[in-house]
Amino acid sequence: MGRSEKGSSIRPIHGMVTVRQILDGFLAGSVTDHEAMDALHMETYADLINALADIGEAPPLPPKAEVEAEVEAALPLIRKRLQEVADGA
């Protein structure tokens, strides 16, 4: 760890020394959840979310395209189940 996925550059987290800097980096997307958790010695994502809540921040939202793709994938299942309920199944 400590290198980008390409293995050639130092990740921004190496210049961050305070909890706030790391959490701000996570919120800005320059630090991954795993990097933040490792740097802050956290064991679970819930710990990271709680740290954000402690500073009055909500967790970052996923990209809109990702949410839309998940909704598109779920809609056929929801529609099918609603039809089953309507048909008395």
HELIX and SHEET records of a PDB file:
HELIX    1   1 PRO A   12  GLY A   15  5                                   4    
HELIX    2   2 VAL A   19  ALA A   28  1                                  10    
HELIX    3   3 ASP A   33  ALA A   39  1                                   7    
HELIX    4   4 TYR A   45  ASP A   54  1                                  10    
HELIX    5   5 LYS A   64  ALA A   86  1                                  23    
END                                                                             
